[in-house]
Amino acid sequence: MKTLFRLGTAGSAMALMLAAPAAFAQDGDILVGLITKTDTNPFFAKMREGAAAKAEELGVKFQAFAGKYDGDNDTQITAIENLIAAGADGILLLASDTKAIVPTVQKARDAGILVIALDTPLEPIDAADATFATDNFLAGEMIGGWARETLGEEAAQAAKIAFLDAHESQPTVDVKRDQGFMQGFGIDIKNPDRRDDEDDPRIVGHEMAGGSEVGGRDGMETLLQKDFDVNVVYTINEPTAAGAWEALKGAGKDDGSVLITSVDGGCPGVRNVQDGVIGATSMQFPLLMASLGVEAVVAFAKDGTLPAPSEGLDFYNTGVKLVTDKPVEGLESITSEEALELCWG
Amino acid sequence: MASNDLPQFATQDARLSRRVINLLHGNPTIIPLLVLVLGLAVFSSVVGQRFFHPFNLSLVLQQVTIIGTVALAQTLIILTAGIDLSVGAIVVLSSVAMGRLAMDHDLPPGLALALGIAVGSGCGALNGFFVTMIRLPPFIVTLGTWSVFNALIQFWSGGETIRQQEIEASAPVLQWTGEALRMGAARLTIGSLLMLLLAGLLWYVLNRTAYGRHVYAVGNDPNAARLSGIGTRRVLFTVYLAAGTICGFAGWLLIGRIGAISPLGGAMTNLDSITAVVIGGTSLFGGRGSIIGTLIGALIVGFFRNGLALAGLDVLWQEFTIGFLIIIAVSFDQWLRRIST
C-alpha cells in the first residue's frame, strides 16, 4: 500500500509537469490564457475556438488549459501559476471551484494580470477584475416562466417538478439556474444563494447528475421512483436533459405528458427542442463570451482599460435567449429553426 | 478434573473458529452476500414497498450494468495483483469509436460495433504490453494510458455528442443493448442480461479451466507460478487484453443505456469499478476473490445508492456509507490473511 501512495505522489508530480505550458511569451508580446473546467464539454471547446480565433485576429499569443474533470481545482491552480510564470497579460477563467480558486486568482492579480471570470462568477464576484457571463438566474427564470405558462395556472399549482442539478457542492451556476427556474415557476426560493431550503410540496426532489447523460438518466430514474407522477423536469444542461429523456422513455412517459426544460443552446440540444424532447432551453453564447474576454485583455494590456459591467448587474451580461417551438404569451423566444443558426458545439 | 477440562473446551472453540475462518477464506463471497442481504432488509423496512417492487429491483440492475461489467474486467486484473485505472476511458473511447465509425465513416453498424470492441482490445493490449514486456507497474502504466485514452476521446469526438435520434436512424444496433424485456413490472434490459452471461462465462473460465487456475496462481505468487511452469507473462498479457475487450463491450452497453454517444462521463468509472471489486471481497493483493463477489459488490453499491435516495437521505450519506464499506471490506481481508497464515 505504501508504494501505492508513493506512486500516487509521483503520478501527481508527473501530471504537474505535463501541465506546464509549452511556449513562453516573448517580452513585449501580449499573452492571453484561457482556463476551462474540462476540455471535454463542447461549451468549453467552443470557447477555446472563439478565444483562439480572436487572439489570432488581434495578433496576440494564446494558451489554453483545462482541468481533468468538472470540479478539478488543483489543475486550475497549476495553470494559473504557470501563466503567472509565463508573464501573461490576462487570464480568462472558468472556475471549477469558485471559492477555492480565489487566493490563487489574487496571486495573479497581484502580479498585475487582468483576471476575467467567464461563465462562472467567482465567490465573491469581485475576486476577479471582471465577469463575462450568461445571466444564469435569468436563464433559469425564462424556462421556469415558460413551464408555468405552458401548463396554465391550475395545472402549475398541482405540478410535480423534478430537479436534475449538477453537483452537491452547489456551484454558483448550478444554484442560480435552479433558483431562477423556481422563481420563474412561482416557487418561494427563500435564500436565492442556496438550493434545497425550499419547502414547496410541488418539488419532488433534486438529484445530482454531474451535467452528463449518464447522470441525467440515473437521477431521473431515482426521482421517478420517488414520485411517478412527475410532469415537469428542470435540467442544468442539455446532455442531462437527453439522459432524463431516456429514463422517461424507459418508464413509458415519452408521450408528451412531461415538460423538459434546460439551459445551454448547444446544437444537439437545439435539435432536441426541434424533436420535441426538450420543451424549452435558454441559449447562451460562449463564443461571444470568449472573444469579448480576449478583446478586454488586449485593451487592458495596451492602455490599462478595465472592462465595465452591464447596467444594474455586477457582471457583463453576454446575453441569453429562450429557444422553444411552443412560444407562450409574454416571453420573447426564438424557434429551434432560428436557433440552429446561432447554436454552438 | 476441572482444570483438565478447560483446555479441552478451548481447543474445541479454537477448532470451531478455525473452521469459520477457513470457510470465509475459501468463500470470499459469503461476507459481501451477508452485507447485501442485511442492506436489503434494512432498506425494505425503512423505505417499504417501493424498494422491493420488481420495477425498482430491475432498475438497480440496469443502473449497475455498466459499472458491473467494467468491474468484471477489473476483477481479472486485480486477481493478478494489478490495477487498471484506464478502464473508464476505454469504455468511452470504444463507444465513441463505434459511433464515429458508423456515422462519420458510414461503415455498416455491425462492423462499426465490432471495430469499436476491437479498439477496447487494442487499449487492453497496449496496457498488457507495457506491463509484461516493459515490466512497468500496472498502476503507472494505466495512470498513463488513462490520460492517453482520454485525449484520444477528445481528438476523435471533438467534444461533441452524437444524439440518440441520429443513432436510432442510422445505426440502431448500437442501441440494442438498451432494449428491455418486460416481465410484469420488472424491466430487464438486454445489457443486464449480457452482463450476467458474461459473468457466468468468466466464472466458468476462472473456476473450471486450467487457464483460470493460472490467473489465480500468478496473482498469489508470480515466482512460484513461473517455477511451476506457468507462462506468467502470457497469462498477464491475456488478462489485460481480456479486460480491454470487456471494456470495449461495456462501451456498447453504455450506448444502450444513454441512447447517445457522449464524450462526457466515465471520469469516476475506474474508481467505481475498484470499489465494486473490493466490496465484493476480492483482495487487492491478488490471488483471492471471485467474479460472483464482484457482481454482489456492484449490486451493494447500486442498492445502497438507490435505497438511501428513496429513504430521502442526502446524497452525501451515500458517499459516506460506501466509503466506509470499502474500508471495512479491506480491513476484513487483511485480518483474514493475518489469521490464516
Interface residues (C-beta under 8 A of the other chain):
Chain A: L4 L7 A10 G11 A15 L18 D39 T40 N41 P42 F44 A45 K68 Y69 D70 E168 E207 M208 G210 G211 S212 E213 V214 G215 G216 R217 D218 E221 T222 Q225 K226 P239 A242 G243 W245 E246 K249 G250 P268 R271 N272 D275 V277 G345
Chain B: R50 N56 L59 Q62 Q63 I66 P137 F139 I140 L143 S147 N150 I153 Q154 G158 G159 E160 T161 R163 Q164 Q165 G178 A180 R187 L254 R257 I258 G259 A260 S262 P263 L264 G265 G266 A267 N306 A309 L310 V315 L316
